[in-house]
Amino acid sequence: MTYDEYRFETRLLHNQHKIDPATGAVSVPIQHASTFHQFDVDHFGKYDYARSLNPTREALEDVIAELEGGVKGFAFSSGMAAISTAFLLLSAGDHVVITEDVYGGTFRMVTEVLSRFGIEHTFVDMTDLEQVKQAIRPSTKAFYVETPSNPLLKVTDIRAISRLAKEIGALTFVDNTFLTPALQRPLELGADIVLHSATKFLSGHSDVVAGLAVVNDEALAKRLGFLQNSFGAILGVQDAWLVLRGLKTLSVRLDFSQHTALKIAKFLQAHPLIETVYYPGLPNHPHYHLQRDQAQGAGAVLSFELKNEAALRTFVAGVKIPVFAVSLGAVESILSYPAKMSHAAMPQAEREKRGIKNSLLRLSVGLENPDDLIQDFSRSSEQLDQPELLRGE
């Protein structure tokens, strides 16, 4: 069998960079060189300056392209560097239609940076195709999809958006951070560019900041490659190696965390003091069937609302196991407060318009025993059954 005939779990370990051809090493070498000697004045070698290409970074780019089913991968210094560089494919006067409850950093980039350069935008509920169609302008050049969305876990039909984009000659960008290619491969559904904060599930250990992009077309690859080299927000070699190492365990980590996430979501949904649970793996989620159709799972991130902000503060103070922090997708469970963490860049009025309340928490489920997490949440939620909290005092 060749590498491309292996199933996903096997390809995480057995790919073109399985063995270093020079030494037989089973770990990709870390090449620190910033510049490379040229042996001929007229014919330069493959590598010349590490911003343009580096063997260690190239290995990661090759692997993520293979896993996503694309023609070329790109490794950036952060997820926002990947997203921002992809947006540089647009020009002044262009218009982008974007998921309304998008990650706060992306919201900030679109509203406060792209707008300064004459690139216009419209936020829509991308689960409603009629809204998406109504947002299209003659100048629309891109659709930016985040699915499941952050933090309300809405699910956008990637095939449908990609078809709309192709009808008008626009590009489809998909942020695949929550699901990774282990569960969802947007390029196979018609998207043009898939984006990742590799800080999250891909690396998985809260020890690296990185971003990745993969494209499905050689011409588009040349355009994005030109921008990566020009803009220069490349991933360092040590971080590239850490992401490569994290990828080897992606499947087992995500599989375990996903099963735990469903168990916790069901527990929270049945709890009388939890107002709402957002998780596309629950049968009553409005996009449950779409999620099952376009992905191999619902992922390991869920959000839930408490009665009010006072109840949220009491609950957070009571939990012991999850880290209370920004970020997600790590071996340890991470409990986040979107209003003051991931979506702090979004004004309160904009958050409330999107349904991101001050009583909302987001949970990224790690590798702890699920019963320990549920017991921890249960003990903390016992403190919520107080008259003053129920009244919102």
Secondary structure by P-SEA (a helix, b strand, c coil): ccccccccccccccccccccccccccccccccccbbbbccccccccccccccccaaaaaaaaaaaaaacccbbbbcccaaaaaaaaaccccccbbbbbcccccaaaaaaaccccccccbbbbbcccccaaaaaaaccccccbbbbbccccccccccaaaaaaaaaaaabbbbbbbcccccccccccccccccbbbccccccccccccccbbbbbbccaaaaaaaaaaaaaacccccaaaaaaaaaaaaaaaaaaaaaaaaaaaaaaaaaaccccccccccccccccaaaaaaacccccccccccccccaaaaaaaaacccccccccccccccbbbbcccccccccccaaaaaaacccccbbbbbcccccaaaaaaaaaaaacccccccccccc
